[in-house]
Amino acid sequence: MKPGKILIVDDEKDIRSLMQEIFDEEGYITSTAANGTQAKEAWRTQVPEVIFLDVWMPDIDGISLLKEMQTDPILQQTSIVMMSGHGTIETAIEATKLGAYDFLEKPLSLAKLIVIAERALQHTRLNQENRQLKQTLPEQILPIGKSKLIMALRETIERLAKYSMPILVTGETGSGKKHFAKALHKTSDRKEAGLLVLYANDFNTLAENSLVNENQDLLTQLRAIDGGTLVLTNANNLNELSQKILANLLNKQCFECQTIQNTVQLDIRIIVLSKHSLEELAHSGQFRDDLLQRLQVMPIQIPALRQHSEDIPELIEYFINHLVSHDGLNYRHFSVSAQNILRQYSWPGNLRELENLIQKLLILGTGDITDSEVKSALVQPTHTETSNTGVDTSINLKQAKDQYEKAYLSQLLRETGGNVSETAKRSGVDRTNLYRKLKTLDIDPKNPV
């Protein structure tokens, strides 16, 4: 690794000499300045990665110089550590708000000085790497991972990207159905055209507005993505009118509505997402059979995260890089043991839950992410309507057992998205016996409450 470059700005010669000697011994390339004027000349001669800046100097105070540093493009990727022999909490807070990486009080602790220098240098270089990646690499898109399931998904995307047939994507909440649809669009020849992602209820509203409004809200949006892709989420919520419009788009490649005189030809790829079975809705007459048949030409099942937990280390890296580069959060490192804790978790919320957890850990802490932090973040609050002991003694033992089994199996079904086979596997109950028990406890696998 190349040596770090440090600039020390302090009007006291003894402090400058001592710090320079320490950093030289640690292998840094060190330069010094006794005032603001010398500091400006020094950082323009050789751009430092870390600057140690004294608050009190003869020609300009450190806070004012810090403000100048923040506006100089040369120092855009430089970490600045403020120092003061008689600093106050207010000064430290002000410096931090202005962008200082840290604040040190004099007399300086040599051990702390070395640690702060290492961390500030790491902070600078991580920011530089993220900036370079963001500028030079195309945006990475999910699915991420090396498991057989994910590799198969990527192969499916590459294969389907060449064609325009409609796609039905199913999977649990948060499993990455929308990520799959966006990846398919971005990999296809339609990527230069528009991408419109709508919830089914929003599509319903736009369709109903088209019946009474002259401005044709839905048609306007569909025309904007002609040649592109329409992604519809929660397809089980599509009403009769929306299903009719969708069927026309699929079967006739046109938009028909009673408020316009002529049909409008549209070339739009349709990707429909659902966490529920559309077949059951079709059997009950709530979903058009002809629409379902068109969508089922190419059905895709997105696996739950617990089914490819070996991909979690790569997913952690992906989400951290995304949150650091796009949301400006500070980088934090997950140890192997912390990653293993995440690999053992069941992830009822799938990728969405993982991303939210990582975001929370980046926001609420600094430094390496510890095992205890991960365990604490994974603790789910429990809700109970029983007494403080957690036991309802007003019912008999059989009722209590049935009550617990119903709550347990309902929770498992919610986590598995109504997948009875997966629920049987995780509960250790034979599938046939599980079906019998669900019927006895009056639990609907597709709608566990």
N, C-alpha and C positions, 0 to 999 in steps of 0.2 A: 504494500500500500504506500502511495506517495506521502511524504511528510506534510503535516498541516502547516499552514501559514498564519502566524499570529502577529497582530499589531498591539503594542502596549502604549496607551496614551495616559501619561501621569506627569505632573509637574515636579514630583519629588524624585530626584536622581537615584537615591538609594533603593526606592521601591522598584523603579524601572530596571535597575541593574540586577536586583535580586530575582525579579520575575523572569528576566531574560536568561539569567543563568539557569534557573529551574527548568524553563521550557527548552533551552538548548540541550540540557542533559536528557530530556525526555524525547529528543529527536525532532522537535519542531523547528521550522524556519521562522526566526523571530526578528521583528524590527520594532523600534521605539520612537516615540514623539513626546516632547515636553509641553506642547501646547496645541491649540486647535489648528494654527497655521501649519505647523510641522506635520500634524496628523493628516491634513488634506493632501499635502505633498506626498506623504508616505503611502497612503492608500491608492493614490493615482499612479505611483511608480510601480507598486506591486500590490495587486488586489488581495487583501487578507481574507481568510475564511472565518476567522474569529477576531474580534476587537475587544480588548479590555479597556474600558473608558472611565477615567476618574470624573466624578461629578464636579469637583472644584478645581478650576485652573485659572491662571492669571488673565488670559485674553478673552476667554469665552467659557461659560459654564457648560458642563457635560450634557445637561438636558437640552440646551439649545443646539449643541453640536450633534446630539442624537437625532434631533428633528431634521437637521441638514443631511445626515447620513441616510435617513429613511427616504429622502427625495432624490438621492444620487443613484442613477441606474447602475453604476459600477458596483455598488454595495447591495444590490438586490438580493443576492444569495449569501450575504454575510451575517453571521450571528454576533450580536453585540451584548457584552456583559458589563454592566455598570458597577463601579466601585466607589465607596465613600467611607471616610474616617468618622464622620459624624452625620451619617444619613438618618433619615426618618422614614417611618412607614409610608407617609404621604409621598415622599420622593421615590421610594421603591415602586409604589403603585403607579405613579405617573410615568416612570420609566417603562414599566411593563406595558402600560396602555399604549405608549408610543412605539412599542415593538421590540424593546430590549428582551433578550433571551432569558437573562437572569440578573440578580443584584447581589453583590458581595459586600460585606461590611469589613472595614479595617479595624484592627490589624488582621491581615489575611492569614487564614489557615492554609498552610502549604499543601496538605493532603486534599483539602476541599478544592483548592485552586486547580490541582491536576485533574481531579474528577470533573469539575465544571468545564475545563478546557476540552476533555475527551468527549463529554456529552454535547457541548456546543459544536464541536467539529463534526460529530456524527449527525447532528441536526442539520447543519449546513449541507453536508454531502447527500443526505437523504432528500432534502429539498431540491438540490441540483439534479439528482437522478430522476426524481418524479417529474420535474419540469422538462427534462430532456425526453423522457418517455412520452409525456403528454404531447410534445411537439413533433416527435419523429415517428411514433408508432401509431398505426390505426387503432381505433377503439376495440378493445378485446370484448368479445361477446360470449355469453353463456351458450351452451353448456360447457363447464370447466371440469376436467378430471381425466384420469387414466383408467378408470374401471371399465369393465366390459360393457356395462349398461350405458355409460356416457359415451364411450367410443362408438357404440352402435347408434346412439342418438345423433352424433355428429355425422356419421356416414349417411343416416337417413336425411339429414338436412342437405348434405351435398347432393344426394340423389334427387330429392324433391325440388330443389332449387331450379332444376332444369325444366320443370313442368309447371302447369298452371291449374291443376285440378284442385278442388276444394279439400280442405283438411279438417278433420275433427280431432282435437287434442283434449284428452282427459287426464285427470290426475288430482291428487289431493290439493287442498288450499295451500298456497305458498310453495308448491313443488317446482315451479318454474315454467308453467304453461305459457305465460306471456313472454318470458325470455326466449323460449323455443320459437314462438311465432315471429318475434322480432329478428331473431337470428336467421330464420328462413327467408324473411323479406330482404335483409341486408346481404344475404349470400346470393340472391336471385338476380335475374336481369331487370327486375322491377325496382331495384334499390334506388334508382335515380328518380323514380316516380314517387307519389305520395304514400305514406303509411298512416292509416287512421285506426286508432284503438278506441272502441266504445264499449261501455257496459251495456248489457241487454236492455236495462231499464231506460238508459239514455236514448238508445236506438228506438225504443217504443215511443218515447216522448216526441222525438223528432219525426217519427212516422205519423203520429197522430196530428202533429202540427201541420204536416203537409196536406192534411185533408181540409184544413180551414184557412191556412195562411197562403197568401199569394206569393210570398217570397221563397217558398219551397226550401225550408231549412235543410232537410235531409238531402234533397237532390243537389243543393249547392255544395254540401260537404262531399258527396259521392263524386261529383264532377271534378272536385279538386284533387281526387286521387285516381282519376281515370288512368289506367295503365299500371296502377299500383296495387296495394294490398289493404283489405279491410279485416281487422281482427275484432271479433265479437266475443266478449267474456260473459260468463254466467248464462250460457245459451238456454238453459232450462227456464229462464224468466222471459223469453221472447213471447210476445202476445201474438194473437192470430194475424193481425195486420202486418206486423214485422216479419212473421214467417212467410206471408204471401209475397212481400217485397223481396225477401231473401231468395225465395224459390224462383222468382222471375230473374233475379240477378244471376242465379246459378244455371237455370235451364234455358233462358232466352237471352242472357247477357244484355238485359235492358231494365230500365226503371219505368214502372207503370203506376200512375196515380190518377184518380178521377178528377183532380183539379187541373191537370194539364191535358191538352188536346192530343198530343202525339207522344208515343213512347220515346225514351232517350236511350240510345245505345251506350253501354258502358263496358269497358274491359277491366274488370276488377277481380283479383284473386280473393277468395273468401277463406279465412281461417277462423274456425269456431272453437271456443274453449268452454269446457264444462267440467265441474267436479261431480256432477250427478249423471246417472244413466239416462240418456235420451230415449233408449229403447223402451223403458218402463213408461215414460211419458207418451210415447207413440202408441203403446198398447192401450193406454187409458184415454186416448183421443186428444191429449193436450199438446201433442207435437205432430206436425205433418209427416206422414209416412214417406211421401215422395222426397221431402227435404232431407229426412234422415238417410234415405237410401243414397242420395247424392253425396252426403257428407261421409258416409261410411265406406266410400270407395277407398279412402286412405285414412283409417283411424290410427292415432298415435297415443300411446300410454306413457306419460311421464313418470318415472319411478320416484317414490318417496325418498327423502334424504337418507333415512335409516337403511335403505336398501343398497346404498353405495357410500357408506360412511368412510371408506378408504380414501374418498376424494376430498374429505374435509380439510386436510392441510393445504391443498391447492386452492380450495374455495376461500379459506382464510386469507391467503396471500392475495387472491383476486379482489375480495371485498375491501381489504386494508388499502391496497393500491388505489382502488376506485374512490374510497372515502377520503384518502389523503390528497389525491390529485384533483378531485372534483368538488369536495366539500371543505378542503383546507384543514382537515383534522391532523393532529400530530401523529406521527408514526409510532407504533408500539409493537414490540416483538412478543410472539407467543412461543413459550418454551415447548419442547417435545412433550413433556408431561402434561402441560396445559392443553395441548392439542389432543392428547389421548383421552383426557376427560371429556372433551367435546365429541370424540369419536364414540364414546360409550353411551352418550345421551340419545334418547329416542326421537327427538326433534318432531313433535306433533305439528309445529308450524313450518317445518321444512326450511327451504332456503331463506324465506322471508324472516323466519325466527333467527336463523344464524346471522344474517346481515344486521338485523336490529340489535342483537347481542354484541356483535363486534363494534358497531357504532357507539353503543352505550359504554363499552370498555375504553374506547379511544377518547371519548368525551370526558369521562369521569376520573381518569388516572393518567399518570406519567410513568416512564420507564418500562421495564419488562413486565409483561402481564403474568401474575403469579397464579398458582393453582387455586389458592384461597379466593382470589378475585373471581375466577371462572366459576368455582363452585357456588359462590354467593350470588353471582349473576344468574345462575341456572335455577336457583330456588324459586319455585312457583308459589304464590300465596294461595292458601287453601281457604275455602269458604264452607262453613257448616252452619246448619240451623239447629244443631243439638246444643247441649249444655256445655260448660267449660271443660268437662271431662272428655267431650267428643263422643259420648255414648248416650243413646236415648233409651233409658230404662223403662219407659212407659209402654213399650211393646214387648211381645214375647220373643224368645230366642229365634224361632223360625222366621218371624217377620223381620227381625234385625238382620238375619243372614240373607234373606231375599233382598232387603233394602241395600245391603252392601254389595251383593252380587250385581244388582241392577245398575248401581252407580259405577261399579268397576268395569263391567262390560260395556256400558254406554260410553264411558270415557275412552276405552280402548277402540271402540268403533269410530269415535270422533277422530282419534289420532290416526286411524288407518283409512279414513275416508269411506267407511262402510264396507271395507274389504273383509269379508267373513273368514276367508282362508288365512289372511295375515293375523286377524284377531285370534283365531284358533291356535295358530302357531305361537303367538306371544303369551296367550293365557295358559297354554298347556292342556287345553280341552279338545277332545276329538271333535272334528268338524260336525259330524252327525249329532253328537250330544249337544254341541253348541247351538245348533239350529233349534233343537228341542227346548233347550234352556231359554233361548231368546223368545220363543213362542210362549213359554210358561210365564216369563217375566214381562210379557207384552212390550218387547223392544223391537222397534222397526230398524233393521240394520242400516237402511238408507237415511233414516231420520232419527238417530238416537237422541233422546232429550235427557 
